[in-house]
Amino acid sequence: MVEHLASADAVLAIGAPGDGDVEALPAAGLARAARPVRSVDPATPLHRVPNPDRVPHPDRVPHPGRVACPGRLAASARPAGPRSAGRYRREAVLLTAALQLGSAARTVEMAVRHARERFQFGRPIGAFQAVQHLCAGMLVRAETARSVVYAAAVTEDAGEVAAAKLLADEAAVHNARDCLQVHGGMGFTWEADVHLHLKRAWVRAEQWQRAADAEEELAAGLLRFGA
């Protein structure tokens, strides 16, 4: 699944776990065979791209700074060591977690601002305990995810990256839902951006590493630690 394929210059194809192949493909070549997919977020167009092996060789380009060659990158041109396919994948998971964290933090700001500005019964709705509890829970989720995302960015450990994605996904989705609760019916309208945060959080939660995969990664790490 590729976002905004129509406006992209190239798509970086990363091999499956254990596969060291990394290849940059022109978006135009993929777009001819890609199939549009209806996205839950109408502002995030999605396409399902074909297997890179089915893209004609003349449409292939090397990864920036690499040696040009047809087909998959030659062994001498493949990113190795710290820039392996595994690291590209971990970085993609971590960057997606960072996007989710940013969304979670933003919805906290939106909820607090609305709670201050929206008046009911002669006072701001933020004066009501139920709304305060929602905002406090949102802040806790965002800051918990922030500490884990920052730690994973330092260590790049696979287990910590999985934990970062798991917590950031949860913070982004649940914070957007609670922000909708604070806004009421207005949050579902195009006048507010709240519903866009929820829809994009749903899309990102399915990208690179889903919750079940992140949990399996964490479980495997615990088993290795125990051994």
Backbone as a ProteinNet text record, in pm:
[ID]
protein_1_A
[PRIMARY]
MVEHLASADAVLAIGAPGDGDVEALPAAGLARAARPVRSVDPATPLHRVPNPDRVPHPDRVPHPGRVACPGRLAASARPAGPRSAGRYRREAVLLTAALQLGSAARTVEMAVRHARERFQFGRPIGAFQAVQHLCAGMLVRAETARSVVYAAAVTEDAGEVAAAKLLADEAAVHNARDCLQVHGGMGFTWEADVHLHLKRAWVRAEQWQRAADAEEELAAGLLRFGA
[TERTIARY]
84.4	0	88.7	63.1	143.5	51.4	91.2	14.4	57	-38.2	-9.9	80.9	52.6	134.9	138.3	25.6	17.6	112.8	145.4	233.6	375.4	403.6	537.3	630.8	758.8	860.6	911.2	927	979.3	922.5	926.4	881.7	997.5	1028.4	1136.6	1078.6	1119.3	1071.3	1168.2	1117.9	1200.1	1159	1256.4	1228	1164.6	1107.9	1047.9	1156.1	1118.1	1218.5	1309	1437.9	1534.2	1580.4	1510.9	1548.5	1628.4	1747.8	1833.4	1811.1	1715.9	1696	1622.6	1679.8	1616.9	1628.6	1518.5	1518.8	1431.1	1478.4	1399.7	1338	1206.9	1135.1	1062.3	1065.5	990	841	779.1	636.8	553.8	598	521.7	511.5	620.6	618	523.6	517.8	427.9	282.8	262	124.8	48.4	120.2	52.1	-12.6	45.3	-7.9	-72.9	-68	-122.5	-274.9	-332.3	-478.3	-520	-606	-650	-731.3	-713.8	-784.7	-859.3	-984	-1062.7	-1006.8	-972.8	-911.5	-1015.8	-1000.3	-1090.7	-1072.7	-954.5	-928.2	-933.9	-1034.6	-1046.1	-933.4	-861	-749.3	-617.5	-619.7	-499.4	-524.8	-505.4	-527.2	-428.5	-478.9	-396.7	-401.1	-288.6	-281.1	-211.2	-258.7	-188.8	-98.2	32.2	128.6	162.5	203.1	236.3	371.1	399.1	530.3	636.3	743.3	845.7	904.1	903.4	959.4	879.2	755.6	671.6	683.7	761.4	780.9	887.8	863.6	962.7	1097.8	1204.7	1338.9	1370.5	1329.6	1363.4	1308.6	1208.1	1149.8	1223.1	1319.9	1388.2	1500.4	1519.8	1629.9	1698.6	1827.5	1895.9	1852.8	1877.4	1856.5	1950.9	1909.2	1995.8	2136.3	2233.5	2372.5	2424.9	2342.7	2384.6	2415.4	2469.9	2505.3	2382.6	2363.6	2247.5	2262.6	2153.5	2155.5	2012.6	1987.4	1852.2	1812.7	1682.8	1635.2	1665.6	1678	1710.2	1853.4	1879.7	2012.7	2118	2227.4	2337.7	2390.2	2457.1	2506.9	2595.7	2680.5	2770.9	2698.1	2573.6	2498.7	2393.2	2370.7	2269.9	2314.7	2223	2259.6	2298.4	2412	2461.7	2483.9	2506.2	2536.7	2425.1	2458.9	2359.1	2246.5	2262.3	2155.2	2094.5	2083.1	2026	1874.4	1814.7	1669	1603.7	1663.9	1608.8	1605.4	1711.4	1713.5	1615.7	1605.8	1505.7	1366.8	1338	1206	1185.3	1286.5	1274.2	1253.8	1328.3	1313.3	1173.2	1119.4	984.5	882.8	898.6	808.7	822.4	946.4	970.9	918.1	938.3	887.8	735.3	672.7	527.5	480.1	552.8	520.2	534.2	636.6	655.9	540	490.2	373.5	251.3	234.6	123.3	136.9	258.7	283.1	247.8	287.7	255.7	105.2	32.3	-112.4	-173.3	-121.5	-172.8	-151.9	-34.2	-6.2	-93	-113.6	-195	-340.2	-394.6	-533.2	-549.6	-444.5	-449.3	-466.5	-385.2	-393.9	-532	-584.5	-715.2	-826	-819.4	-922.1	-916.8	-797	-782.6	-829.5	-791.9	-834.1	-986.6	-1047	-1193.3	-1260.4	-1203.1	-1261.5	-1255.9	-1159.4	-1149.7	-1244	-1265.3	-1341.7	-1491	-1527.7	-1667.9	-1738.9	-1845	-1917.7	-2051.4	-2084	-2214.8	-2255.1	-2380.4	-2432.4	-2352.7	-2307.6	-2242.1	-2095.8	-2034.4	-1890.9	-1827.8	-1694.4	-1628.1	-1646.2	-1659.1	-1681.1	-1560.3	-1444.2	-1326.3	-1338.2	-1438.1	-1460	-1529.8	-1584.3	-1655.4	-1556.4	-1574.2	-1477.7	-1467.6	-1578.1	-1575.4	-1484.3	-1490.8	-1404.8	-1259.5	-1237.4	-1101.4	-1038	-1116.5	-1064.1	-1025.4	-1107.2	-1074.3	-942.8	-927	-804.7	-682.3	-699.4	-587.1	-543.1	-639.8	-605.6	-534.8	-576.6	-511.5	-365.7	-342	-205	-115.9	-169.5	-91.5	-52.6	-148.3	-117.7	-12.4	-25.5	69.3	209.5	221.3	354	417.9	336	389.5	446.7	370.5	418.7	542.2	546.3	661	791	789.3	911.4	960.1	866.5	905.1	954.5	889.8	933.6	1072.7	1096.3	1228.3	1336.2	1303.9	1401.2	1433.3	1330.3	1352.2	1434.9	1419.8	1498.3	1646.2	1676.4	1816.4	1876.8	1803.8	1859.7	1842.6	1732.6	1697.1	1682.9	1657.3	1633.6	1498.4	1493.2	1369.7	1254.6	1282.9	1179	1127.8	1217.4	1175.9	1102.5	1142.5	1069.8	928	914.1	780.9	696.3	756.9	683.1	640.8	728.7	696.9	577.6	578	466.2	336.2	345	226.4	163.6	246	193.8	152.9	228	193.3	62.7	42.2	-84.9	-200.6	-183.8	-289.3	-317.5	-210.4	-228.2	-297.9	-257.4	-316.4	-464.8	-499.8	-639.2	-727.1	-684.8	-768.6	-776.5	-666.8	-672.3	-766	-762.8	-853.6	-998.7	-1025.5	-1162.2	-1206.3	-1117.7	-1152.4	-1166	-1084.3	-1095.1	-1230.1	-1277.4	-1411	-1518.1	-1498.2	-1594	-1598.6	-1481.9	-1476.9	-1545.3	-1524.9	-1584.7	-1733.4	-1778.2	-1916.5	-1939.6	-2062.7	-2096.2	-2014	-1963.7	-1884.2	-1756.9	-1703.7	-1579.4	-1590.1	-1711.7	-1731.5	-1749.5	-1756	-1780.9	-1649.4	-1659.5	-1540.8	-1490.2	-1566	-1519.4	-1406.6	-1398.7	-1294.4	-1206.9	-1081.6	-986.4	-981.9	-1065	-1055.4	-1076.7	-1178.6	-1209.2	-1096.9	-1022.6	-910.4	-797.7	-775.4	-673.3	-711.4	-838.6	-880.9	-866.5	-908.6	-902.4	-757.4	-670.7	-530.8	-461.5	-502	-446.2	-483.3	-605	-646.1	-559.7	-533.8	-452.7	-310	-248.6	-109.9	-96.4	-201.4	-194.8	-181.8	-220.8	-211.2	-83.8	-0.4	118.4	242.2	323.1	455.5	453.4	387.2	382.6	250.5	165.1	37	54.5	-50.9	-43.1	-4.7	-64.6	-34.7	111.8	165.5	305.7	399	362.8	444.3	444.1	329.4	321.7	405.9	406.2	489.4	637.3	677.2	816.5	857.2	769	796.8	804.9	715.4	717.4	845.4	888.1	1012.3	1130.3	1129.6	1238.8	1242	1126.7	1120.6	1169.7	1135.9	1183.7	1334.8	1389.5	1534.8	1602.8	1541.8	1597.8	1594	1482.6	1468.4	1566	1598.5	1689.9	1832.2
-118.2	0	124.2	215.1	337.2	458	556	679.4	777.6	855	966.5	924.2	810.9	759.7	856	921.7	1010.2	1128.5	1171.8	1288	1248.8	1118.2	1072.2	1065.9	1086.4	1071.9	928.4	865.9	729.3	658.4	527	442.8	352.3	348.4	264.1	128.1	25.8	-110.3	-182.4	-223.7	-290.9	-436.2	-524.2	-666.7	-710.1	-828.6	-885.1	-907.1	-922.6	-948.8	-1065.2	-1042.5	-1143.8	-1128	-1044	-1018.9	-889.2	-892.6	-775.5	-680.8	-706.8	-623.4	-494.3	-382.9	-251.6	-186	-133.9	-83.3	40.3	142.3	261.9	249.5	262.5	248.1	377.4	421.9	541.9	521.4	619.4	607.8	594	658.9	652.6	509	432.5	294.9	208.4	233.1	157.6	199.4	328.7	380	315.6	277.6	218.6	85.1	14.4	-116.5	-117.1	-3.2	2.9	6.3	-39.7	-41.4	50	148.7	237.4	161.2	196.2	132.9	240.8	215.4	312.5	326.1	448.2	474.3	522.8	483.1	532.8	682.8	733.2	877.1	930.7	1007	1055.9	1149.3	1204.8	1294	1219.1	1087.3	1005.9	900.4	932.2	833.4	717.9	597.9	477.5	398.6	335.2	244.3	116	5.8	-121.3	-142.2	-141.4	-149.6	-295.5	-326.1	-465	-504.4	-632.8	-682.1	-612.9	-557.5	-488.2	-571.9	-705.3	-791.4	-783.5	-733.7	-724.8	-590.5	-499.4	-369.1	-383.8	-337.6	-350.6	-292.1	-358.4	-313.9	-171	-123.5	15	118	82.2	176.5	178	94.1	84.9	187.7	237	329.7	283.1	318.5	278.2	364.4	312.9	395.5	514.9	635.8	753.7	726.3	756.6	736.8	598.6	511.8	374.5	360.1	245.9	219.1	174.8	230.2	193.7	50.4	-21.4	-157.7	-201	-289.9	-339.6	-437.9	-459.7	-555.9	-509.3	-602.1	-567.4	-516	-440.6	-382.8	-492.8	-467.3	-562.5	-575.6	-687.4	-712.3	-599.4	-543.9	-436.9	-306.1	-293.8	-169.2	-175.6	-292	-303.7	-233.8	-163.6	-105	-216	-200.7	-304.5	-246.4	-333.3	-290.8	-207.2	-84.6	-1.3	43.1	30.6	70.8	-51.2	-159.9	-282.1	-269.3	-367.7	-368.7	-372.4	-447	-453.9	-318.7	-241.2	-108.8	-14.5	-22.8	59	30.4	-97	-134	-81.7	-96.3	-45.2	105.7	174.9	320	358.1	281.2	309.9	292.6	186.6	164.2	278.4	317	421.8	557.4	589.2	716.1	720.1	606.6	600.3	619.9	560.4	581.2	728.2	795	937.1	1020.3	984.1	1052.3	1032.9	911.2	883.7	964.2	974.2	1053.2	1199.5	1252.6	1391.1	1414.2	1319.5	1329.8	1322.7	1231.8	1218.7	1346.9	1408.3	1532.8	1647	1649	1755.3	1747.3	1627.5	1614.8	1654.8	1637.6	1688.8	1839.9	1908.1	2053.7	2097	2026.8	2062.3	2045.6	1936.1	1910.7	2015.1	2047.8	2146	2283.7	2321.5	2452.3	2460.4	2355.2	2355.7	2356.4	2283	2278.9	2415.7	2496.5	2631.4	2729.5	2707.4	2805.3	2775.6	2649.5	2610.5	2627.3	2706.4	2732.4	2659.2	2601.8	2540.9	2573.5	2607.2	2639.8	2753.2	2845.2	2964.3	2950.4	2837.9	2821.8	2728.9	2735.7	2650.4	2503.1	2418.4	2276.4	2212.7	2277.8	2226.8	2233.2	2302.7	2309.6	2184.6	2104.9	1983.8	1868.1	1792.5	1687.9	1580.8	1546.5	1441.6	1482.1	1608.6	1657	1663.5	1704.2	1708.1	1569.3	1468.3	1331	1286.3	1320.5	1284.7	1348.5	1476.8	1548	1495.7	1464.3	1411.2	1275.1	1190	1059.3	1071.3	1167.6	1190.9	1232	1320.4	1366.2	1251.6	1167.3	1053.4	960.1	929.4	841.1	901.8	1030.8	1094.9	1098.5	1133.2	1144.1	1007.4	907.4	771.4	725.2	748	710.3	791.3	917.2	1002	946	905.7	854.1	727.3	642.1	515.8	541.6	632.2	665.9	728.5	818.5	881.9	778.7	686.7	583.2	493.4	456.1	370.8	442.2	574.5	650.1	649.7	637.2	634	495.2	392.7	256.7	185	212	140.7	-9.1	-46.4	-187.4	-230.1	-348.3	-394.4	-402.9	-449.6	-459.7	-324	-229	-95.3	-22.9	-48.1	10.4	-45.2	-175.9	-237.3	-178.7	-158.5	-99	43.5	116.8	254.3	258.5	169.3	165.6	126.8	30	-17.8	93.1	161.6	265.5	390.2	423.8	542.4	522.1	402	371.8	386.4	328.9	335.2	480.1	558.3	697.9	778.5	757.9	835.3	803.6	676.3	636.8	677.2	643.9	672.2	822.5	894.3	1038.7	1105.8	1059.6	1116.9	1088.6	968.9	935.9	1024.5	1042.2	1125.8	1272	1314.5	1451.7	1472.7	1370.7	1376.5	1388.8	1319	1327.1	1469.1	1531.3	1667.9	1765.5	1746.5	1836.1	1808.4	1688.2	1653.8	1634.3	1660.7	1639.7	1723.4	1837.6	1925	1855.8	1762.7	1696.1	1610.2	1571.4	1488	1570.1	1701.4	1786.3	1829.1	1879.6	1926.9	2059.6	2119.9	2243.8	2217.8	2097.2	2058.9	1950.5	1945.3	1845.7	1719.4	1713.6	1602	1468.1	1458.8	1331	1288.4	1385.7	1351.3	1285.9	1332.7	1269.4	1124.2	1098.9	961.8	873.2	920.9	840.2	811.5	911.8	889.5	800.6	808.9	719.3	574.6	553.5	418.2	367.6	454.8	414.9	381.1	467.2	445.2	322.8	291	173.9	44.7	48.1	-69.7	-70	32	43.5	-9.8	-82.5	-130.1	-235.6	-205.8	-305.6	-290.9	-390.9	-388.3	-426.3	-405.9	-431.6	-576.7	-670.5	-812.1	-843.7	-784.8	-808.1	-745.3	-627	-561.7	-643.5	-698.3	-781.9	-907.6	-966.8	-1085.2	-1051.3	-935.2	-890.4	-871.7	-810.7	-790.9	-923.9	-1016.7	-1148.3	-1223.2	-1214.6	-1282.1	-1223.4	-1091.5	-1028.6	-1073.2	-1086.7	-1132.8	-1275.7	-1359.9	-1498.4	-1503.9	-1419.3	-1416	-1369	-1270.2	-1217.3	-1322.6	-1398.9	-1501.9	-1617.8	-1644.2	-1753.1	-1715
0	0	0	-92.8	-105.9	-98.2	-17.4	-6.2	-115.6	-164.4	-255.5	-372.2	-431.7	-540.4	-658.6	-686.5	-802.5	-792.3	-671.3	-654	-613.8	-607.7	-567.2	-687.8	-663.5	-767.2	-774.8	-658.2	-653.9	-532.4	-538.7	-427.5	-388.9	-260	-210.5	-175.3	-247.5	-224.2	-132	-18.1	81.8	89.1	84.3	87.5	217.5	217.5	338	442.5	570.3	673.6	634.7	645.4	604.9	461.9	383.3	244.4	239.4	187.1	188	73.2	-15.9	-133	-98.1	-144.2	-132.8	-268.3	-320.1	-456.6	-467.7	-537.9	-565.3	-703.7	-711.6	-837.3	-870.8	-996.3	-1034.8	-1010.8	-950.4	-920.2	-1047.2	-1155.7	-1280.8	-1330.9	-1317.8	-1363.1	-1281.5	-1151.2	-1065.7	-1085	-1109.4	-1119.5	-1233.8	-1340.1	-1455.6	-1420.8	-1322.5	-1286.2	-1148	-1077.4	-942.1	-943.7	-836.6	-824	-709.4	-735.7	-627	-523.4	-399.7	-289.1	-212.2	-184	-108.4	32.2	70.3	200.2	298.6	424	527.2	544.9	507.4	511.8	369.5	332.6	194.7	154.1	250.4	219.2	202.8	218	201.6	94.9	-32.6	-138.9	-128.2	-146.7	-135	-264.9	-296.7	-411	-366.9	-418.2	-397.8	-517.9	-492.8	-602.7	-630.2	-753.6	-787.5	-729.4	-736.9	-697.3	-783.2	-720.9	-800.2	-912.9	-897.2	-1001.8	-1131.6	-1123.9	-1242.7	-1313.6	-1255	-1318.1	-1425.8	-1549.2	-1656.6	-1616.2	-1655.8	-1619.4	-1659.9	-1776.3	-1812.8	-1715.5	-1636.7	-1542.2	-1409.5	-1393.5	-1265	-1255.4	-1134.3	-1107.1	-981.1	-964	-841.8	-724.8	-605.7	-487.4	-496.5	-451.5	-462.4	-411.2	-492.8	-456	-486.5	-543.7	-574.1	-723.4	-758	-895.9	-973.1	-1093.4	-1175.1	-1225	-1226.4	-1277.6	-1302.3	-1397.3	-1420.2	-1311.8	-1297	-1199.6	-1059	-968.4	-830.5	-822.2	-715.7	-701.9	-700.1	-769.5	-768.1	-626.3	-598.2	-462.6	-414.2	-504.7	-464.9	-440.4	-491.1	-478	-368.6	-311.6	-208.3	-80.7	-13.6	114.3	209.8	274.1	362.7	501.6	597.2	732.1	790.5	832.9	900.1	809.3	677.1	585.4	517.5	588.2	533	523.6	457	444.9	582.4	674.6	809.5	877.5	856.7	919.8	851.3	718.4	649.6	706	726.6	776.8	918.9	1004.7	1141.7	1141.6	1052.9	1045.9	998	903.8	856.1	968.5	1047.3	1161.2	1261.5	1290.4	1389.4	1342.3	1215.9	1163.6	1163.4	1135.1	1141.5	1284.7	1379.8	1521.9	1559.6	1505	1533.7	1478.4	1360	1304.7	1395.6	1443.1	1533.7	1663.4	1713.4	1834	1810.8	1696.5	1665.4	1660.1	1602.3	1596.4	1735.6	1819	1956	2035.1	2019.8	2090.5	2038.8	1908.4	1849.9	1896.6	1905.8	1950.1	2096.8	2176.9	2314.4	2312	2230.7	2220.3	2171.8	2073.2	2018.1	2121.9	2196.8	2297.9	2408.8	2455.6	2563.9	2517.6	2395.1	2344.6	2333.8	2280.8	2266.6	2403.7	2499.4	2633.7	2701.6	2662.8	2718.8	2650	2521.5	2443.4	2437.3	2452.3	2441.4	2576.1	2578.8	2702.9	2703.1	2816.2	2840.8	2984.8	3003.3	3136.2	3201.7	3116.5	3168.5	3203.9	3170.7	3199	3096.2	3081.4	2980.9	3016.4	2913.1	2939.4	3007	2997.3	3066.4	3217.4	3267.1	3411.6	3463.3	3371.3	3412.3	3426.3	3533.7	3567.6	3459.6	3397.4	3294.5	3178.6	3137.8	3029.2	3076.5	3199.5	3253.9	3253.5	3289.5	3290.7	3150	3051.5	2913.6	2871.3	2898	2857.7	2931.6	3060.5	3138.5	3085	3052.1	2995.3	2862.2	2781.3	2652.5	2672	2768.1	2793	2840.8	2928.2	2978.6	2864.3	2777.1	2663.8	2572.9	2542.6	2451.1	2510.4	2637.3	2698.6	2722	2751.3	2763.4	2629.4	2522.2	2389.2	2351.7	2390.8	2355.5	2412.8	2538.8	2600.8	2531.1	2489.6	2424.5	2281.8	2210.2	2074	2077.4	2169.9	2181.3	2215	2306.5	2344.5	2225.8	2149.5	2032.3	1926.6	1915.5	1819	1855.3	1983.5	2029.1	2011.3	2052.2	2051.5	1918.7	1845.8	1723.2	1745.9	1868.3	1899.4	1844.1	1784.7	1720.9	1819.5	1940.5	2041.3	2085	2103	2144.9	2032.6	1909.3	1795.9	1790.8	1815.1	1816.8	1928.8	2045.8	2157.7	2124.7	2056.6	2018.3	1923.4	1824.1	1728.6	1798.7	1887.6	1957.3	2041.7	2121.2	2209.8	2133.3	2028.2	1949.4	1873.5	1819.8	1752.7	1850.4	1968.2	2069.1	2109.5	2129.3	2169.9	2061.3	1936	1826.5	1809.1	1810	1787.5	1905.4	2027.3	2144.4	2172	2150.2	2171.4	2072	1948.1	1848.6	1886	1936	1977.9	2094.6	2194.1	2308.4	2267.7	2172.5	2122.6	2055.3	1985	1926.3	2034.6	2143.6	2253.9	2309.9	2324.5	2378	2282.5	2152.6	2052.6	2029.8	2064.7	2037.6	1888.9	1843.6	1703.3	1608.3	1654.9	1568.9	1520.8	1600.7	1564.5	1440.8	1402.1	1284.5	1156.8	1169.8	1053.8	989.9	864.9	794.5	849.6	939.6	1001.6	1100.3	1150.1	1245.7	1184.5	1228.9	1176.8	1261.5	1364.1	1458.3	1388.8	1305.7	1240.8	1147	1090.2	1003.5	1082.9	1204.3	1289	1317.9	1344.2	1372.8	1249.6	1134.5	1012.9	973.6	985.8	950.5	1052.4	1177.5	1278.9	1247.9	1200.7	1160	1044.2	946.8	830.7	874.6	954.9	997.8	1087.6	1162.7	1249.8	1169.9	1042.7	956.9	872.6	888	803.2	873.2	798.1	836.3	946.1	1056.9	1165	1240	1224.7	1293.5	1439.5	1517.1	1660.9	1689.6	1618.2	1642.9	1612.4	1505.3	1471.3	1574.6	1623.3	1725.8	1855.3	1889.6	2009.7	1995.1	1875.8	1852.7	1864.3	1813.1	1822.6	1968.3	2046.3	2188.5	2262.3	2230	2294.2	2261.5	2133.9	2094.6	2169.5	2188.3	2262.7	2408.1	2468.6	2606.4	2619.3	2520.7	2523.1	2507.7	2419.5	2404	2532.1	2596.3	2721.2	2830.9	2834.9	2935.6	2914.9	2785.7	2756.3	2793.7
[MASK]
+++++++++++++++++++++++++++++++++++++++++++++++++++++++++++++++++++++++++++++++++++++++++++++++++++++++++++++++++++++++++++++++++++++++++++++++++++++++++++++++++++++++++++++++++++++++++++++++++++++++++++++++++++++++++++++++++++

